[in-house]
Amino acid sequence: MARLFLSPREIDYINDVNKELIKDVVGQKIYYYPVRPDIMKIHDVYEESPSKVFDPPIEIEARVDYKPDENRINRYGIEEFYTIEVYLHYRDLLDRGIETKIGDYFSYDVTFFEVIQHQYDNSIYGQIEHVMGVKLMGRQARKGQMSQTPHGPTFEEYTDPDAVQDTFVQQRGFEENRLGATDDIRSLQQKGVLTAPISGPAEVSSKGDETDAGSSFYDES
């Protein structure tokens, strides 16, 4: 589309709408572990580190596409092997100062993945400086590479307190919601083009359940 008809305001609008989908509707997330090669001890011969050093995990809202598991035979028997594709919103990464790269790790459910592919999504209507998102291809990490405990949600058969997520709170460009700081920025609100939503973030939680049957939609308005 010609730049004459697609101004920076339209770019902000497109980004804000996609942020709304990922952060306020879909509700999927990963925990991202940036690798710190600057403080790792590298093997002189293999030029690899026998143990990885990570920054604290970062919770990032995403769209996740789990690939069918693959069975591999090793000397210990049959091993399930997973790959996964994750879509992250590029403007959200910029706003939060998050850098993603090949060789980093992330968790989704109980599985840890190594980033083996990193590519930018299509530009927005041909404007090369604006991209919609980042696609990460993750390969299941080898046993022993990660000693961290995975963050939930994981799987409903587990008894961990965070195994099943029963609360989801929207962000909607507010600095904070009921769960704490959001680090969420909606450009049109930030620039004064739009005002903040009057109703505030809605949520799915036990606050919306009057029958004690489980979490349900709740909106104070």
Biotite code that builds the C-alpha atoms (Angstrom):
import biotite.structure as struc

atoms = struc.array([
    struc.Atom([0.000, 0.000, 0.000], chain_id="A", res_id=1, res_name="MET", atom_name="CA", element="C"),
    struc.Atom([1.274, 3.486, -0.845], chain_id="A", res_id=2, res_name="ALA", atom_name="CA", element="C"),
    struc.Atom([2.742, 5.535, 1.994], chain_id="A", res_id=3, res_name="ARG", atom_name="CA", element="C"),
    struc.Atom([0.337, 8.317, 1.015], chain_id="A", res_id=4, res_name="LEU", atom_name="CA", element="C"),
    struc.Atom([-2.508, 6.247, 2.479], chain_id="A", res_id=5, res_name="PHE", atom_name="CA", element="C"),
    struc.Atom([-0.666, 4.521, 5.330], chain_id="A", res_id=6, res_name="LEU", atom_name="CA", element="C"),
    struc.Atom([0.698, 7.021, 7.808], chain_id="A", res_id=7, res_name="SER", atom_name="CA", element="C"),
    struc.Atom([2.493, 6.322, 11.113], chain_id="A", res_id=8, res_name="PRO", atom_name="CA", element="C"),
    struc.Atom([-0.902, 6.596, 12.814], chain_id="A", res_id=9, res_name="ARG", atom_name="CA", element="C"),
    struc.Atom([-2.211, 3.652, 10.769], chain_id="A", res_id=10, res_name="GLU", atom_name="CA", element="C"),
    struc.Atom([0.953, 1.687, 11.603], chain_id="A", res_id=11, res_name="ILE", atom_name="CA", element="C"),
    struc.Atom([0.313, 2.351, 15.298], chain_id="A", res_id=12, res_name="ASP", atom_name="CA", element="C"),
    struc.Atom([-3.308, 1.269, 14.896], chain_id="A", res_id=13, res_name="TYR", atom_name="CA", element="C"),
    struc.Atom([-2.336, -2.017, 13.216], chain_id="A", res_id=14, res_name="ILE", atom_name="CA", element="C"),
    struc.Atom([0.214, -2.737, 15.940], chain_id="A", res_id=15, res_name="ASN", atom_name="CA", element="C"),
    struc.Atom([-2.231, -1.897, 18.724], chain_id="A", res_id=16, res_name="ASP", atom_name="CA", element="C"),
    struc.Atom([-4.930, -4.155, 17.279], chain_id="A", res_id=17, res_name="VAL", atom_name="CA", element="C"),
    struc.Atom([-2.509, -7.067, 17.035], chain_id="A", res_id=18, res_name="ASN", atom_name="CA", element="C"),
    struc.Atom([-1.287, -6.422, 20.564], chain_id="A", res_id=19, res_name="LYS", atom_name="CA", element="C"),
    struc.Atom([-4.883, -6.532, 21.737], chain_id="A", res_id=20, res_name="GLU", atom_name="CA", element="C"),
    struc.Atom([-5.377, -9.919, 20.102], chain_id="A", res_id=21, res_name="LEU", atom_name="CA", element="C"),
    struc.Atom([-2.261, -11.457, 21.641], chain_id="A", res_id=22, res_name="ILE", atom_name="CA", element="C"),
    struc.Atom([-2.272, -9.826, 25.085], chain_id="A", res_id=23, res_name="LYS", atom_name="CA", element="C"),
    struc.Atom([-5.987, -9.339, 25.788], chain_id="A", res_id=24, res_name="ASP", atom_name="CA", element="C"),
    struc.Atom([-7.673, -12.231, 23.966], chain_id="A", res_id=25, res_name="VAL", atom_name="CA", element="C"),
    struc.Atom([-5.437, -15.217, 23.167], chain_id="A", res_id=26, res_name="VAL", atom_name="CA", element="C"),
    struc.Atom([-3.700, -15.475, 26.536], chain_id="A", res_id=27, res_name="GLY", atom_name="CA", element="C"),
    struc.Atom([-0.845, -17.815, 25.562], chain_id="A", res_id=28, res_name="GLN", atom_name="CA", element="C"),
    struc.Atom([2.636, -17.096, 26.891], chain_id="A", res_id=29, res_name="LYS", atom_name="CA", element="C"),
    struc.Atom([6.171, -18.403, 26.991], chain_id="A", res_id=30, res_name="ILE", atom_name="CA", element="C"),
    struc.Atom([8.999, -17.886, 29.473], chain_id="A", res_id=31, res_name="TYR", atom_name="CA", element="C"),
    struc.Atom([12.092, -16.687, 27.658], chain_id="A", res_id=32, res_name="TYR", atom_name="CA", element="C"),
    struc.Atom([15.617, -17.394, 28.947], chain_id="A", res_id=33, res_name="TYR", atom_name="CA", element="C"),
    struc.Atom([18.287, -15.156, 27.337], chain_id="A", res_id=34, res_name="PRO", atom_name="CA", element="C"),
    struc.Atom([21.684, -16.872, 27.273], chain_id="A", res_id=35, res_name="VAL", atom_name="CA", element="C"),
    struc.Atom([24.626, -14.939, 28.762], chain_id="A", res_id=36, res_name="ARG", atom_name="CA", element="C"),
    struc.Atom([27.700, -15.957, 26.724], chain_id="A", res_id=37, res_name="PRO", atom_name="CA", element="C"),
    struc.Atom([29.675, -13.066, 28.235], chain_id="A", res_id=38, res_name="ASP", atom_name="CA", element="C"),
    struc.Atom([29.816, -14.819, 31.617], chain_id="A", res_id=39, res_name="ILE", atom_name="CA", element="C"),
    struc.Atom([29.897, -18.461, 30.483], chain_id="A", res_id=40, res_name="MET", atom_name="CA", element="C"),
    struc.Atom([33.019, -20.595, 30.530], chain_id="A", res_id=41, res_name="LYS", atom_name="CA", element="C"),
    struc.Atom([33.759, -21.792, 26.978], chain_id="A", res_id=42, res_name="ILE", atom_name="CA", element="C"),
    struc.Atom([35.530, -25.117, 26.335], chain_id="A", res_id=43, res_name="HIS", atom_name="CA", element="C"),
    struc.Atom([38.917, -24.540, 24.667], chain_id="A", res_id=44, res_name="ASP", atom_name="CA", element="C"),
    struc.Atom([38.515, -27.380, 22.148], chain_id="A", res_id=45, res_name="VAL", atom_name="CA", element="C"),
    struc.Atom([34.784, -27.627, 21.432], chain_id="A", res_id=46, res_name="TYR", atom_name="CA", element="C"),
    struc.Atom([34.171, -23.867, 21.714], chain_id="A", res_id=47, res_name="GLU", atom_name="CA", element="C"),
    struc.Atom([30.960, -24.543, 23.599], chain_id="A", res_id=48, res_name="GLU", atom_name="CA", element="C"),
    struc.Atom([29.964, -24.068, 27.186], chain_id="A", res_id=49, res_name="SER", atom_name="CA", element="C"),
    struc.Atom([29.280, -27.305, 29.105], chain_id="A", res_id=50, res_name="PRO", atom_name="CA", element="C"),
    struc.Atom([26.739, -25.393, 31.215], chain_id="A", res_id=51, res_name="SER", atom_name="CA", element="C"),
    struc.Atom([24.552, -22.479, 30.169], chain_id="A", res_id=52, res_name="LYS", atom_name="CA", element="C"),
    struc.Atom([24.092, -19.264, 32.114], chain_id="A", res_id=53, res_name="VAL", atom_name="CA", element="C"),
    struc.Atom([20.808, -17.408, 31.728], chain_id="A", res_id=54, res_name="PHE", atom_name="CA", element="C"),
    struc.Atom([19.218, -14.137, 32.688], chain_id="A", res_id=55, res_name="ASP", atom_name="CA", element="C"),
    struc.Atom([16.029, -14.505, 34.767], chain_id="A", res_id=56, res_name="PRO", atom_name="CA", element="C"),
    struc.Atom([13.103, -15.706, 32.626], chain_id="A", res_id=57, res_name="PRO", atom_name="CA", element="C"),
    struc.Atom([10.894, -13.140, 30.899], chain_id="A", res_id=58, res_name="ILE", atom_name="CA", element="C"),
    struc.Atom([7.173, -13.783, 30.530], chain_id="A", res_id=59, res_name="GLU", atom_name="CA", element="C"),
    struc.Atom([6.137, -12.929, 26.957], chain_id="A", res_id=60, res_name="ILE", atom_name="CA", element="C"),
    struc.Atom([2.644, -13.154, 25.488], chain_id="A", res_id=61, res_name="GLU", atom_name="CA", element="C"),
    struc.Atom([2.688, -15.127, 22.251], chain_id="A", res_id=62, res_name="ALA", atom_name="CA", element="C"),
    struc.Atom([0.822, -17.250, 19.746], chain_id="A", res_id=63, res_name="ARG", atom_name="CA", element="C"),
    struc.Atom([2.072, -20.818, 19.973], chain_id="A", res_id=64, res_name="VAL", atom_name="CA", element="C"),
    struc.Atom([1.857, -23.629, 17.425], chain_id="A", res_id=65, res_name="ASP", atom_name="CA", element="C"),
    struc.Atom([2.877, -26.998, 18.842], chain_id="A", res_id=66, res_name="TYR", atom_name="CA", element="C"),
    struc.Atom([4.176, -29.410, 16.204], chain_id="A", res_id=67, res_name="LYS", atom_name="CA", element="C"),
    struc.Atom([3.367, -33.153, 16.348], chain_id="A", res_id=68, res_name="PRO", atom_name="CA", element="C"),
    struc.Atom([5.797, -35.026, 18.573], chain_id="A", res_id=69, res_name="ASP", atom_name="CA", element="C"),
    struc.Atom([8.435, -37.166, 16.919], chain_id="A", res_id=70, res_name="GLU", atom_name="CA", element="C"),
    struc.Atom([9.668, -40.451, 18.347], chain_id="A", res_id=71, res_name="ASN", atom_name="CA", element="C"),
    struc.Atom([13.405, -41.082, 18.198], chain_id="A", res_id=72, res_name="ARG", atom_name="CA", element="C"),
    struc.Atom([15.316, -44.184, 19.181], chain_id="A", res_id=73, res_name="ILE", atom_name="CA", element="C"),
    struc.Atom([18.494, -43.787, 21.184], chain_id="A", res_id=74, res_name="ASN", atom_name="CA", element="C"),
    struc.Atom([20.549, -46.189, 23.247], chain_id="A", res_id=75, res_name="ARG", atom_name="CA", element="C"),
    struc.Atom([18.116, -45.835, 26.145], chain_id="A", res_id=76, res_name="TYR", atom_name="CA", element="C"),
    struc.Atom([14.995, -46.595, 24.101], chain_id="A", res_id=77, res_name="GLY", atom_name="CA", element="C"),
    struc.Atom([12.317, -44.441, 22.473], chain_id="A", res_id=78, res_name="ILE", atom_name="CA", element="C"),
    struc.Atom([12.351, -40.725, 23.235], chain_id="A", res_id=79, res_name="GLU", atom_name="CA", element="C"),
    struc.Atom([9.618, -38.214, 22.390], chain_id="A", res_id=80, res_name="GLU", atom_name="CA", element="C"),
    struc.Atom([10.946, -35.142, 20.650], chain_id="A", res_id=81, res_name="PHE", atom_name="CA", element="C"),
    struc.Atom([9.051, -31.880, 20.190], chain_id="A", res_id=82, res_name="TYR", atom_name="CA", element="C"),
    struc.Atom([9.377, -28.800, 18.013], chain_id="A", res_id=83, res_name="THR", atom_name="CA", element="C"),
    struc.Atom([7.346, -25.638, 18.372], chain_id="A", res_id=84, res_name="ILE", atom_name="CA", element="C"),
    struc.Atom([6.731, -22.388, 16.494], chain_id="A", res_id=85, res_name="GLU", atom_name="CA", element="C"),
    struc.Atom([6.180, -19.207, 18.462], chain_id="A", res_id=86, res_name="VAL", atom_name="CA", element="C"),
    struc.Atom([4.962, -15.870, 17.140], chain_id="A", res_id=87, res_name="TYR", atom_name="CA", element="C"),
    struc.Atom([5.928, -12.761, 19.132], chain_id="A", res_id=88, res_name="LEU", atom_name="CA", element="C"),
    struc.Atom([4.686, -9.243, 18.501], chain_id="A", res_id=89, res_name="HIS", atom_name="CA", element="C"),
    struc.Atom([7.675, -7.184, 17.331], chain_id="A", res_id=90, res_name="TYR", atom_name="CA", element="C"),
    struc.Atom([6.512, -3.797, 18.648], chain_id="A", res_id=91, res_name="ARG", atom_name="CA", element="C"),
    struc.Atom([5.901, -5.385, 22.052], chain_id="A", res_id=92, res_name="ASP", atom_name="CA", element="C"),
    struc.Atom([9.493, -6.661, 22.099], chain_id="A", res_id=93, res_name="LEU", atom_name="CA", element="C"),
    struc.Atom([10.762, -3.185, 21.185], chain_id="A", res_id=94, res_name="LEU", atom_name="CA", element="C"),
    struc.Atom([8.615, -1.491, 23.830], chain_id="A", res_id=95, res_name="ASP", atom_name="CA", element="C"),
    struc.Atom([9.885, -3.863, 26.510], chain_id="A", res_id=96, res_name="ARG", atom_name="CA", element="C"),
    struc.Atom([13.532, -3.861, 25.382], chain_id="A", res_id=97, res_name="GLY", atom_name="CA", element="C"),
    struc.Atom([13.593, -7.620, 24.778], chain_id="A", res_id=98, res_name="ILE", atom_name="CA", element="C"),
    struc.Atom([16.089, -9.060, 22.293], chain_id="A", res_id=99, res_name="GLU", atom_name="CA", element="C"),
    struc.Atom([15.467, -12.550, 20.901], chain_id="A", res_id=100, res_name="THR", atom_name="CA", element="C"),
    struc.Atom([18.103, -14.588, 19.091], chain_id="A", res_id=101, res_name="LYS", atom_name="CA", element="C"),
    struc.Atom([19.156, -18.048, 17.999], chain_id="A", res_id=102, res_name="ILE", atom_name="CA", element="C"),
    struc.Atom([20.678, -20.032, 20.853], chain_id="A", res_id=103, res_name="GLY", atom_name="CA", element="C"),
    struc.Atom([18.414, -18.659, 23.567], chain_id="A", res_id=104, res_name="ASP", atom_name="CA", element="C"),
    struc.Atom([15.904, -20.902, 25.342], chain_id="A", res_id=105, res_name="TYR", atom_name="CA", element="C"),
    struc.Atom([12.259, -20.711, 26.340], chain_id="A", res_id=106, res_name="PHE", atom_name="CA", element="C"),
    struc.Atom([9.719, -22.882, 28.103], chain_id="A", res_id=107, res_name="SER", atom_name="CA", element="C"),
    struc.Atom([6.161, -23.758, 27.196], chain_id="A", res_id=108, res_name="TYR", atom_name="CA", element="C"),
    struc.Atom([4.213, -26.164, 29.425], chain_id="A", res_id=109, res_name="ASP", atom_name="CA", element="C"),
    struc.Atom([6.799, -28.534, 30.991], chain_id="A", res_id=110, res_name="VAL", atom_name="CA", element="C"),
    struc.Atom([9.162, -28.486, 28.008], chain_id="A", res_id=111, res_name="THR", atom_name="CA", element="C"),
    struc.Atom([12.212, -26.330, 27.380], chain_id="A", res_id=112, res_name="PHE", atom_name="CA", element="C"),
    struc.Atom([13.157, -25.396, 23.824], chain_id="A", res_id=113, res_name="PHE", atom_name="CA", element="C"),
    struc.Atom([16.257, -23.994, 22.158], chain_id="A", res_id=114, res_name="GLU", atom_name="CA", element="C"),
    struc.Atom([15.709, -21.296, 19.534], chain_id="A", res_id=115, res_name="VAL", atom_name="CA", element="C"),
    struc.Atom([17.043, -22.774, 16.272], chain_id="A", res_id=116, res_name="ILE", atom_name="CA", element="C"),
    struc.Atom([15.370, -20.398, 13.802], chain_id="A", res_id=117, res_name="GLN", atom_name="CA", element="C"),
    struc.Atom([14.615, -16.701, 14.119], chain_id="A", res_id=118, res_name="HIS", atom_name="CA", element="C"),
    struc.Atom([12.896, -14.748, 11.378], chain_id="A", res_id=119, res_name="GLN", atom_name="CA", element="C"),
    struc.Atom([10.965, -11.519, 11.022], chain_id="A", res_id=120, res_name="TYR", atom_name="CA", element="C"),
    struc.Atom([7.384, -11.667, 9.834], chain_id="A", res_id=121, res_name="ASP", atom_name="CA", element="C"),
    struc.Atom([6.129, -9.807, 6.759], chain_id="A", res_id=122, res_name="ASN", atom_name="CA", element="C"),
    struc.Atom([6.552, -6.055, 6.634], chain_id="A", res_id=123, res_name="SER", atom_name="CA", element="C"),
    struc.Atom([3.399, -4.025, 7.227], chain_id="A", res_id=124, res_name="ILE", atom_name="CA", element="C"),
    struc.Atom([1.912, -3.249, 3.810], chain_id="A", res_id=125, res_name="TYR", atom_name="CA", element="C"),
    struc.Atom([5.359, -3.197, 2.204], chain_id="A", res_id=126, res_name="GLY", atom_name="CA", element="C"),
    struc.Atom([6.894, -0.630, 4.564], chain_id="A", res_id=127, res_name="GLN", atom_name="CA", element="C"),
    struc.Atom([10.211, -2.355, 5.076], chain_id="A", res_id=128, res_name="ILE", atom_name="CA", element="C"),
    struc.Atom([11.035, -0.637, 8.381], chain_id="A", res_id=129, res_name="GLU", atom_name="CA", element="C"),
    struc.Atom([7.853, -1.939, 10.022], chain_id="A", res_id=130, res_name="HIS", atom_name="CA", element="C"),
    struc.Atom([7.375, -5.655, 10.687], chain_id="A", res_id=131, res_name="VAL", atom_name="CA", element="C"),
    struc.Atom([4.469, -7.259, 12.466], chain_id="A", res_id=132, res_name="MET", atom_name="CA", element="C"),
    struc.Atom([6.203, -9.974, 14.436], chain_id="A", res_id=133, res_name="GLY", atom_name="CA", element="C"),
    struc.Atom([9.031, -12.405, 15.047], chain_id="A", res_id=134, res_name="VAL", atom_name="CA", element="C"),
    struc.Atom([8.754, -16.154, 14.483], chain_id="A", res_id=135, res_name="LYS", atom_name="CA", element="C"),
    struc.Atom([10.847, -18.465, 16.621], chain_id="A", res_id=136, res_name="LEU", atom_name="CA", element="C"),
    struc.Atom([11.292, -22.143, 15.862], chain_id="A", res_id=137, res_name="MET", atom_name="CA", element="C"),
    struc.Atom([12.155, -24.083, 18.984], chain_id="A", res_id=138, res_name="GLY", atom_name="CA", element="C"),
    struc.Atom([13.671, -27.544, 19.263], chain_id="A", res_id=139, res_name="ARG", atom_name="CA", element="C"),
    struc.Atom([13.268, -29.502, 22.471], chain_id="A", res_id=140, res_name="GLN", atom_name="CA", element="C"),
    struc.Atom([16.339, -28.980, 24.641], chain_id="A", res_id=141, res_name="ALA", atom_name="CA", element="C"),
    struc.Atom([18.476, -32.000, 25.417], chain_id="A", res_id=142, res_name="ARG", atom_name="CA", element="C"),
    struc.Atom([18.220, -33.462, 28.880], chain_id="A", res_id=143, res_name="LYS", atom_name="CA", element="C"),
    struc.Atom([20.670, -31.766, 31.206], chain_id="A", res_id=144, res_name="GLY", atom_name="CA", element="C"),
    struc.Atom([20.736, -28.467, 29.312], chain_id="A", res_id=145, res_name="GLN", atom_name="CA", element="C"),
    struc.Atom([18.117, -26.858, 31.550], chain_id="A", res_id=146, res_name="MET", atom_name="CA", element="C"),
    struc.Atom([17.860, -27.377, 35.310], chain_id="A", res_id=147, res_name="SER", atom_name="CA", element="C"),
    struc.Atom([15.221, -24.697, 35.881], chain_id="A", res_id=148, res_name="GLN", atom_name="CA", element="C"),
    struc.Atom([11.725, -25.538, 37.040], chain_id="A", res_id=149, res_name="THR", atom_name="CA", element="C"),
    struc.Atom([9.200, -24.717, 34.290], chain_id="A", res_id=150, res_name="PRO", atom_name="CA", element="C"),
    struc.Atom([6.615, -22.039, 34.977], chain_id="A", res_id=151, res_name="HIS", atom_name="CA", element="C"),
    struc.Atom([2.921, -22.789, 34.587], chain_id="A", res_id=152, res_name="GLY", atom_name="CA", element="C"),
    struc.Atom([0.526, -23.361, 33.099], chain_id="A", res_id=153, res_name="PRO", atom_name="CA", element="C"),
    struc.Atom([1.844, -26.848, 32.410], chain_id="A", res_id=154, res_name="THR", atom_name="CA", element="C"),
    struc.Atom([-0.635, -29.725, 32.440], chain_id="A", res_id=155, res_name="PHE", atom_name="CA", element="C"),
    struc.Atom([-3.816, -30.418, 34.375], chain_id="A", res_id=156, res_name="GLU", atom_name="CA", element="C"),
    struc.Atom([-2.627, -33.811, 35.638], chain_id="A", res_id=157, res_name="GLU", atom_name="CA", element="C"),
    struc.Atom([0.051, -32.086, 37.740], chain_id="A", res_id=158, res_name="TYR", atom_name="CA", element="C"),
    struc.Atom([-0.585, -30.851, 41.265], chain_id="A", res_id=159, res_name="THR", atom_name="CA", element="C"),
    struc.Atom([1.623, -27.747, 41.194], chain_id="A", res_id=160, res_name="ASP", atom_name="CA", element="C"),
    struc.Atom([-0.275, -24.568, 42.149], chain_id="A", res_id=161, res_name="PRO", atom_name="CA", element="C"),
    struc.Atom([0.350, -23.044, 38.703], chain_id="A", res_id=162, res_name="ASP", atom_name="CA", element="C"),
    struc.Atom([-0.237, -26.227, 36.660], chain_id="A", res_id=163, res_name="ALA", atom_name="CA", element="C"),
    struc.Atom([-3.627, -24.915, 35.519], chain_id="A", res_id=164, res_name="VAL", atom_name="CA", element="C"),
    struc.Atom([-4.128, -21.213, 34.876], chain_id="A", res_id=165, res_name="GLN", atom_name="CA", element="C"),
    struc.Atom([-7.452, -20.181, 36.391], chain_id="A", res_id=166, res_name="ASP", atom_name="CA", element="C"),
    struc.Atom([-6.935, -16.412, 36.146], chain_id="A", res_id=167, res_name="THR", atom_name="CA", element="C"),
    struc.Atom([-6.413, -14.343, 33.004], chain_id="A", res_id=168, res_name="PHE", atom_name="CA", element="C"),
    struc.Atom([-6.430, -10.540, 33.256], chain_id="A", res_id=169, res_name="VAL", atom_name="CA", element="C"),
    struc.Atom([-6.326, -8.220, 30.269], chain_id="A", res_id=170, res_name="GLN", atom_name="CA", element="C"),
    struc.Atom([-3.737, -5.436, 30.004], chain_id="A", res_id=171, res_name="GLN", atom_name="CA", element="C"),
    struc.Atom([-5.287, -2.960, 27.529], chain_id="A", res_id=172, res_name="ARG", atom_name="CA", element="C"),
    struc.Atom([-2.413, -0.480, 27.698], chain_id="A", res_id=173, res_name="GLY", atom_name="CA", element="C"),
    struc.Atom([-2.605, 0.114, 31.454], chain_id="A", res_id=174, res_name="PHE", atom_name="CA", element="C"),
    struc.Atom([0.655, 0.308, 33.387], chain_id="A", res_id=175, res_name="GLU", atom_name="CA", element="C"),
    struc.Atom([-0.791, -2.085, 35.949], chain_id="A", res_id=176, res_name="GLU", atom_name="CA", element="C"),
    struc.Atom([-3.646, -4.530, 36.248], chain_id="A", res_id=177, res_name="ASN", atom_name="CA", element="C"),
    struc.Atom([-4.802, -6.600, 39.208], chain_id="A", res_id=178, res_name="ARG", atom_name="CA", element="C"),
    struc.Atom([-1.771, -8.901, 38.860], chain_id="A", res_id=179, res_name="LEU", atom_name="CA", element="C"),
    struc.Atom([0.801, -6.100, 38.918], chain_id="A", res_id=180, res_name="GLY", atom_name="CA", element="C"),
    struc.Atom([2.913, -4.183, 36.374], chain_id="A", res_id=181, res_name="ALA", atom_name="CA", element="C"),
    struc.Atom([2.159, -5.004, 32.729], chain_id="A", res_id=182, res_name="THR", atom_name="CA", element="C"),
    struc.Atom([4.936, -3.245, 30.730], chain_id="A", res_id=183, res_name="ASP", atom_name="CA", element="C"),
    struc.Atom([2.192, -2.865, 28.110], chain_id="A", res_id=184, res_name="ASP", atom_name="CA", element="C"),
    struc.Atom([2.177, 0.138, 25.765], chain_id="A", res_id=185, res_name="ILE", atom_name="CA", element="C"),
    struc.Atom([-0.541, 0.969, 23.247], chain_id="A", res_id=186, res_name="ARG", atom_name="CA", element="C"),
    struc.Atom([0.879, 3.615, 20.957], chain_id="A", res_id=187, res_name="SER", atom_name="CA", element="C"),
    struc.Atom([-2.347, 5.476, 20.217], chain_id="A", res_id=188, res_name="LEU", atom_name="CA", element="C"),
    struc.Atom([-3.053, 5.824, 23.937], chain_id="A", res_id=189, res_name="GLN", atom_name="CA", element="C"),
    struc.Atom([0.523, 6.852, 24.686], chain_id="A", res_id=190, res_name="GLN", atom_name="CA", element="C"),
    struc.Atom([0.374, 9.590, 22.016], chain_id="A", res_id=191, res_name="LYS", atom_name="CA", element="C"),
    struc.Atom([-2.997, 10.884, 23.156], chain_id="A", res_id=192, res_name="GLY", atom_name="CA", element="C"),
    struc.Atom([-4.884, 9.846, 20.026], chain_id="A", res_id=193, res_name="VAL", atom_name="CA", element="C"),
    struc.Atom([-7.103, 7.524, 22.088], chain_id="A", res_id=194, res_name="LEU", atom_name="CA", element="C"),
    struc.Atom([-8.008, 7.669, 25.753], chain_id="A", res_id=195, res_name="THR", atom_name="CA", element="C"),
    struc.Atom([-7.580, 4.677, 28.023], chain_id="A", res_id=196, res_name="ALA", atom_name="CA", element="C"),
    struc.Atom([-10.550, 2.268, 28.102], chain_id="A", res_id=197, res_name="PRO", atom_name="CA", element="C"),
    struc.Atom([-13.159, 3.420, 30.606], chain_id="A", res_id=198, res_name="ILE", atom_name="CA", element="C"),
    struc.Atom([-14.042, -0.091, 31.746], chain_id="A", res_id=199, res_name="SER", atom_name="CA", element="C"),
    struc.Atom([-10.470, -1.143, 32.575], chain_id="A", res_id=200, res_name="GLY", atom_name="CA", element="C"),
    struc.Atom([-9.063, -4.655, 32.117], chain_id="A", res_id=201, res_name="PRO", atom_name="CA", element="C"),
    struc.Atom([-11.598, -7.488, 32.177], chain_id="A", res_id=202, res_name="ALA", atom_name="CA", element="C"),
    struc.Atom([-10.613, -10.900, 33.465], chain_id="A", res_id=203, res_name="GLU", atom_name="CA", element="C"),
    struc.Atom([-11.429, -14.567, 33.617], chain_id="A", res_id=204, res_name="VAL", atom_name="CA", element="C"),
    struc.Atom([-11.193, -15.682, 37.244], chain_id="A", res_id=205, res_name="SER", atom_name="CA", element="C"),
    struc.Atom([-13.093, -17.001, 40.228], chain_id="A", res_id=206, res_name="SER", atom_name="CA", element="C"),
    struc.Atom([-14.439, -13.462, 40.755], chain_id="A", res_id=207, res_name="LYS", atom_name="CA", element="C"),
    struc.Atom([-16.813, -14.087, 37.863], chain_id="A", res_id=208, res_name="GLY", atom_name="CA", element="C"),
    struc.Atom([-18.115, -17.393, 39.204], chain_id="A", res_id=209, res_name="ASP", atom_name="CA", element="C"),
    struc.Atom([-21.242, -17.306, 41.359], chain_id="A", res_id=210, res_name="GLU", atom_name="CA", element="C"),
    struc.Atom([-21.845, -21.064, 41.271], chain_id="A", res_id=211, res_name="THR", atom_name="CA", element="C"),
    struc.Atom([-18.444, -22.301, 42.478], chain_id="A", res_id=212, res_name="ASP", atom_name="CA", element="C"),
    struc.Atom([-18.060, -24.216, 39.213], chain_id="A", res_id=213, res_name="ALA", atom_name="CA", element="C"),
    struc.Atom([-14.716, -22.635, 38.254], chain_id="A", res_id=214, res_name="GLY", atom_name="CA", element="C"),
    struc.Atom([-13.300, -19.485, 36.711], chain_id="A", res_id=215, res_name="SER", atom_name="CA", element="C"),
    struc.Atom([-15.488, -17.438, 34.404], chain_id="A", res_id=216, res_name="SER", atom_name="CA", element="C"),
    struc.Atom([-15.599, -14.025, 32.780], chain_id="A", res_id=217, res_name="PHE", atom_name="CA", element="C"),
    struc.Atom([-15.675, -11.051, 35.140], chain_id="A", res_id=218, res_name="TYR", atom_name="CA", element="C"),
    struc.Atom([-16.015, -7.373, 34.283], chain_id="A", res_id=219, res_name="ASP", atom_name="CA", element="C"),
    struc.Atom([-16.639, -4.744, 36.947], chain_id="A", res_id=220, res_name="GLU", atom_name="CA", element="C"),
    struc.Atom([-18.533, -2.582, 34.463], chain_id="A", res_id=221, res_name="SER", atom_name="CA", element="C"),
])
